[in-house]
């Protein structure tokens, strides 16, 4: 009960992170809250948790999980959620891009495989189609693209578009999905120091370049205030760092074609990230890049007016509702607390990161991960329903992740962290066997990163 509170507007909010002392040590300053949908009160909240277990007629089901090809943890996390939250045994089909994971995942999830709760298979589109249509399969979960989702739901061929237009799906099974978006990073003007500009350039390029840019919530549109004298300074730091960082392989199918289409006919700077400038109506506002292109756009106005317009732009002009980022100096946040709170409240995204990348909301797992509620089969956006969601909330609205404006040490996931590989190994060892010594080793590596 002490983690449940009510906002002034009556919305119920649950503090889900940090929980343990190790959480506070390893994720210094980071917190996470889950905001509930209208009508959920502190008193009614318990009845909305773990609904599969509360329903008298719950039945076990067979689910096909169509794994994504970019992040290796997506498939197993989706499987765990379907197993535990929805009571469905799973057949995980790996994407051909990372099908090499099959023996690794079978070993890692051996108890589930041994007891018959999970099977892992390889295969391309034809295998996916056969599995989705199989009479023994009751439901489907997909992490991928809107195009793939629509092919499953409305079929392929000349009649598919017409079926979608009249919302006449060929699929009769339940399907849940996480389909990515065009992620904004909104920078709020403030009294930044030279070190702040350097650090936030690292932060923004991490949001873009983590995993080479092949993330469903990789920063795609950087929104800057045109009336702030810090805008050219921040852009200069971003372009300088992009030139200094090593380029990451653009390994995902179609990356080079998407890159070329996004930068065609516009001024762009090259480097580990390609920084290009975009105006209203740009194709990059409605098509997910899934490559190393970072688009920049500016909005005029006083701070409060700028924030209002930036939120409206993100909600109405950019495709998808999965994740949005805000970067704000603590002095600015204190002086403009009301405007900042309204911005967070009005952003229609499933996860909002304030001074921390929304990718953290993905890997915490205490937070629900998925689109802002409201997606429909014929207007799917970033998808329907959530995964991760360790507390089994059934009526969550959004997650809000907050972090320090300029944390020390540099976070492990930063692309500029010199100890990232050693930190990853140390974090895995700690997760397997938590100890004070293991935490101290992580802290020492982090300080040197």
Secondary structure as the mmCIF struct_conf table of DSSP 4:
data_model
#
loop_
_struct_conf.conf_type_id
_struct_conf.id
_struct_conf.beg_label_comp_id
_struct_conf.beg_label_asym_id
_struct_conf.beg_label_seq_id
_struct_conf.end_label_comp_id
_struct_conf.end_label_asym_id
_struct_conf.end_label_seq_id
TURN_TY1_P TURN_TY1_P1 UNK A 2 UNK A 3
STRN STRN1 UNK A 4 UNK A 6
TURN_TY1_P TURN_TY1_P2 UNK A 8 UNK A 9
BEND BEND1 UNK A 10 UNK A 10
STRN STRN2 UNK A 12 UNK A 17
BEND BEND2 UNK A 20 UNK A 20
HELX_RH_AL_P HELX_RH_AL_P1 UNK A 21 UNK A 26
TURN_TY1_P TURN_TY1_P3 UNK A 27 UNK A 29
STRN STRN3 UNK A 31 UNK A 36
HELX_LH_PP_P HELX_LH_PP_P1 UNK A 37 UNK A 37
TURN_TY1_P TURN_TY1_P4 UNK A 38 UNK A 39
TURN_TY1_P TURN_TY1_P5 UNK A 42 UNK A 44
HELX_RH_3T_P HELX_RH_3T_P1 UNK A 45 UNK A 48
STRN STRN4 UNK A 49 UNK A 49
BEND BEND3 UNK A 50 UNK A 50
HELX_RH_AL_P HELX_RH_AL_P2 UNK A 51 UNK A 54
TURN_TY1_P TURN_TY1_P6 UNK A 56 UNK A 57
STRN STRN5 UNK A 61 UNK A 66
BEND BEND4 UNK A 69 UNK A 70
TURN_TY1_P TURN_TY1_P7 UNK A 72 UNK A 72
HELX_RH_AL_P HELX_RH_AL_P3 UNK A 73 UNK A 86
STRN STRN6 UNK A 88 UNK A 93
HELX_LH_PP_P HELX_LH_PP_P2 UNK A 94 UNK A 95
HELX_RH_3T_P HELX_RH_3T_P2 UNK A 96 UNK A 101
HELX_RH_AL_P HELX_RH_AL_P4 UNK A 102 UNK A 108
TURN_TY1_P TURN_TY1_P8 UNK A 109 UNK A 109
HELX_RH_AL_P HELX_RH_AL_P5 UNK A 110 UNK A 114
TURN_TY1_P TURN_TY1_P9 UNK A 115 UNK A 116
BEND BEND5 UNK A 117 UNK A 117
STRN STRN7 UNK A 118 UNK A 121
HELX_RH_AL_P HELX_RH_AL_P6 UNK A 125 UNK A 133
TURN_TY1_P TURN_TY1_P10 UNK A 135 UNK A 136
STRN STRN8 UNK A 139 UNK A 143
BEND BEND6 UNK A 144 UNK A 144
HELX_RH_AL_P HELX_RH_AL_P7 UNK A 146 UNK A 154
BEND BEND7 UNK A 156 UNK A 157
TURN_TY1_P TURN_TY1_P11 UNK A 158 UNK A 159
HELX_RH_AL_P HELX_RH_AL_P8 UNK A 160 UNK A 165
TURN_TY1_P TURN_TY1_P12 UNK A 166 UNK A 167
BEND BEND8 UNK A 170 UNK A 170
BEND BEND9 UNK A 173 UNK A 173
STRN STRN9 UNK A 174 UNK A 178
STRN STRN10 UNK A 183 UNK A 187
HELX_LH_PP_P HELX_LH_PP_P3 UNK A 188 UNK A 189
HELX_RH_AL_P HELX_RH_AL_P9 UNK A 194 UNK A 209
HELX_RH_3T_P HELX_RH_3T_P3 UNK A 210 UNK A 213
BEND BEND10 UNK A 215 UNK A 215
TURN_TY1_P TURN_TY1_P13 UNK A 216 UNK A 217
STRN STRN11 UNK A 219 UNK A 225
TURN_TY1_P TURN_TY1_P14 UNK A 226 UNK A 227
TURN_TY1_P TURN_TY1_P15 UNK A 229 UNK A 229
HELX_RH_AL_P HELX_RH_AL_P10 UNK A 230 UNK A 244
BEND BEND11 UNK A 245 UNK A 245
HELX_LH_PP_P HELX_LH_PP_P4 UNK A 246 UNK A 249
BEND BEND12 UNK A 252 UNK A 252
TURN_TY1_P TURN_TY1_P16 UNK A 253 UNK A 254
HELX_RH_AL_P HELX_RH_AL_P11 UNK A 255 UNK A 263
TURN_TY1_P TURN_TY1_P17 UNK A 264 UNK A 265
BEND BEND13 UNK A 266 UNK A 266
STRN STRN12 UNK A 268 UNK A 269
BEND BEND14 UNK A 271 UNK A 273
STRN STRN13 UNK A 274 UNK A 277
TURN_TY1_P TURN_TY1_P18 UNK A 280 UNK A 281
HELX_RH_3T_P HELX_RH_3T_P4 UNK A 283 UNK A 285
TURN_TY1_P TURN_TY1_P19 UNK A 286 UNK A 286
BEND BEND15 UNK A 287 UNK A 287
BEND BEND16 UNK A 291 UNK A 292
STRN STRN14 UNK A 293 UNK A 299
BEND BEND17 UNK A 301 UNK A 301
HELX_RH_AL_P HELX_RH_AL_P12 UNK A 303 UNK A 317
BEND BEND18 UNK A 318 UNK A 319
BEND BEND19 UNK A 322 UNK A 322
STRN STRN15 UNK A 323 UNK A 327
HELX_RH_AL_P HELX_RH_AL_P13 UNK A 330 UNK A 335
TURN_TY1_P TURN_TY1_P20 UNK A 336 UNK A 336
HELX_RH_AL_P HELX_RH_AL_P14 UNK A 337 UNK A 346
BEND BEND20 UNK A 350 UNK A 350
STRN STRN16 UNK A 351 UNK A 354
BEND BEND21 UNK A 355 UNK A 356
TURN_TY1_P TURN_TY1_P21 UNK A 358 UNK A 358
HELX_RH_AL_P HELX_RH_AL_P15 UNK A 359 UNK A 364
BEND BEND22 UNK A 366 UNK A 367
STRN STRN17 UNK A 368 UNK A 370
HELX_LH_PP_P HELX_LH_PP_P5 UNK A 371 UNK A 372
BEND BEND23 UNK A 373 UNK A 373
STRN STRN18 UNK A 376 UNK A 376
TURN_TY1_P TURN_TY1_P22 UNK A 377 UNK A 378
STRN STRN19 UNK A 379 UNK A 379
TURN_TY1_P TURN_TY1_P23 UNK A 381 UNK A 382
BEND BEND24 UNK A 384 UNK A 385
STRN STRN20 UNK A 386 UNK A 388
TURN_TY1_P TURN_TY1_P24 UNK A 390 UNK A 391
STRN STRN21 UNK A 393 UNK A 393
BEND BEND25 UNK A 394 UNK A 395
STRN STRN22 UNK A 396 UNK A 402
TURN_TY1_P TURN_TY1_P25 UNK A 405 UNK A 406
BEND BEND26 UNK A 408 UNK A 409
HELX_LH_PP_P HELX_LH_PP_P6 UNK A 410 UNK A 411
TURN_TY1_P TURN_TY1_P26 UNK A 412 UNK A 413
TURN_TY1_P TURN_TY1_P27 UNK A 415 UNK A 416
TURN_TY1_P TURN_TY1_P28 UNK A 418 UNK A 419
HELX_RH_AL_P HELX_RH_AL_P16 UNK A 420 UNK A 432
BEND BEND27 UNK A 433 UNK A 433
HELX_RH_AL_P HELX_RH_AL_P17 UNK A 436 UNK A 447
TURN_TY1_P TURN_TY1_P29 UNK A 448 UNK A 448
#
